[in-house]
Amino acid sequence: MNEKILNITNGDVFNEYLLSKCDGIAVPFCEAMMDGTTIKDIYSKDFVNLRSAELNVDIEVYKSKMYVYDALKEERYSKLILWFGKDTFCQMNLLTLLAYLEQIKFCGKITLNYIDDESFEIIEPNINVTLGSYVKIYEEILIYKHIHNEVGVLSKREIELYFDYHSDNGALARMIRDNCDKKSIELVCLLLENSKEYGLSDIQAKKLIKKYV
């Protein structure tokens, strides 16, 4: 019997690339869990209401991008292949996805491929993922804002940068304050050039600048 496989990717851009290279099924995990607050019951009505408000998007728009939720609700997959980067942005989304898979008691095989977000090259292939600890890690980090020593397949370095990102004394906050005399566009470029490990978007960079200038 053939395995029924679902690829879950780190976003629309890589998802399109993957679909152009293979004939399989792929859906992106569209979120920005690095920003804002969250609750325990992932993809519940309260979760959707909170996250859409945190991201400042219409609830119906948020629901339209719940590709992973829809795919796993409609079909029963025997294997998931995850494609994520190692930057902080991707790590927080991956953590949320793994916690969600635990919550719905997914019992198939899960394999993780770490990719380079710019070249799309696989940098760490075929990592076997064992569920059982990620709900606790998700709650500790994203809800209670505590550093958790056991991180499973996640990157401890990038998790530490999550807390640095939210710190008024973090590296990015200091960089903004030290360069507050620069033009806005120059400061955005400086921030993006020096935040690759965080995986910041230009929108996130602008929000940080607004916060500290």
N, C-alpha and C positions, 0 to 999 in steps of 0.2 A: 504494500500500500504506500502511495506517495505521501510524503509529508506535506501538510498544508502550512505554508510559510508566509509570515507577514514581516516585512522590513519596516522598522520604525526609525525615522531619520531625525536629525537635529534641526530641520527647517526646510522651507520651500525650495531654496536654491539647490542644496545637496539632493533633495528628494527628486527634483527634475533631472539632475545629473545621473543619479542612480537608475532612474527609469529609462534613461537614454542608453544605458549600458547593459540592462538586463530585461528579461521578460516577466519578472516577478511582480508582486504587489507591494507597493511602498506607500506609506503615509507619513507626513511630518508631525512631530510633536510641537505644536505652536503655542508657546507660552513664554513668559519672561519672569520665572520664579525668583530670579535674583533680586527683583524689585517688589516692594510692597509686602503686605502680610498675607497669611493664609490660615486655613483651618484643617482639621484632621481628615474629614470625609471628602476625599478628592473627587471632583466632578459631581458632587451633590448639588442640589439647588442653591444652598447657602454658599457653597464654594464658588459656583459660577457667578452668583450675584456679587460676592466679595471681590473676586479676581477681575471681573469686568470693570468694577468701580476703581480698583487699584490701578488698572491699566488704562483707565479713561476711554473705554470702548463700549459701544452699545451691547447689551446682553445678547441680542440676536446675532450680532456680528461675532461675539465670542463663541456662541454655540455653533455657528457655521464653521468654525475652525477646530472643533473638537473631533478631529479625524481619528485619533487613536481610540477614543471612547466609542465612536460610531462603528469603527472596524471590529473591535473586540465584542461589541454587543451583537453585531449582525452575523459574525462567523465564529466558528470554533477552530482556532489555529493550534497546530501541534508544536510549532516552533516559531520563535521570534528572533529576528536578527536586528540588533540595535546599532545605529551608526551615529556616534556623537564625538564632538571635540573634547579636549581636556581643559579648555578655559573655564573660568568660573561660571559664566552664563550657561554654558552647556551642562556643566556639572550639577547645577541646581535643578535644571530641567530633567536631567537623567535621574537624579535622586527622587524627584517627584513621580516620574514614570515608574521607577522600581517600587516605590511605596504603593502606588496605585495597583500595580500588578499583584502585590501582596494582598492588598485589600480585596481584590476580586478573586483571590485564590487561583491565579493562573497556575496551571500544573504542567504545562509543556516545557520544552527545552528553551533556554534563553542564551544567546551568544552575543557578545558585545565586541564591536570593532571600533577602536579609537582612530579617528581620522584627523588629518591636518585640514583645518577649516579653509585655508587658502588654496592649497594644491589639490585637495581631496584625496591625497594619498593615504593609504592605511598605515598607521604608525605602530599600532598594537592590535594584531588580529586575533580572532577566535578565542576571546576570553569567556570562559564558562561562568555564568551568573547563577548563584544559588540564592533564592529568596529566603526571607525569614528574619532579617534584621533591619530592613530599610524603612519600615514604618516608624520604628523607634528613632532611627537616625534622622528621618524627615522631621519628625516632631521636635526632636532636640534642637536641630539646626534652624529650620525654617519657621517653627512656631515659637519655641522658647528661647531661641537665639543663644544656644550654648554650643560650644565646640565639643564635638563627639570624637573620641579617640579611635573608635572602631568605624572604619568607613567602607569596608568591603572592596568592591571594584572601583570605587571613586578615588579621586586624587586628593590626598590630604592637603597638599600645598594650595590647590585652588579653592578648597573649602576654607582654609585660613584667609585667603584673599577675599572671600565673601564678607567676612567680618571686618577686614581692612576697608573694603569698599563702603561699608556702612558706618565707619568710624569717623568722627570729626577730627581725629588725629591720624587718620590713615594716610598712606602715601599719596593717594590721588587728591585728597582734601588739601594736603600741604602743598602739592604741586600747583593747585589752583590758586591758593592764597599767595604763593611765592611769585606767581606770574600774572597777578590780577591787573597789571598795567598793560598787558597785551590786548590787542583787538580780539573781539569775540571769536572770529573765525580762526585766528592764530592759536588761541587757547584751546579751541575744539581740536584742531589738528595736533597740537602738542599732547593733549590728553589721549587721543586715539593712538598716537605713535608710541606712547609709553604705557599702554594698558592692554597689550595683546593677551597677556595671561588672564585678564579679567573678561575679555571678549565683549567689550563695550560697543554699543551702537552709538551713532552720532546723537540720537535722541537722549540716551542715557548721559552722554558727555555734557550735553546742553543743560540737562536737569541738575547735574552735579555743579556745574559752573554757576547756575542760578542760585543754588543753595549756598555757595561759599563766597561769591563775589558781592 
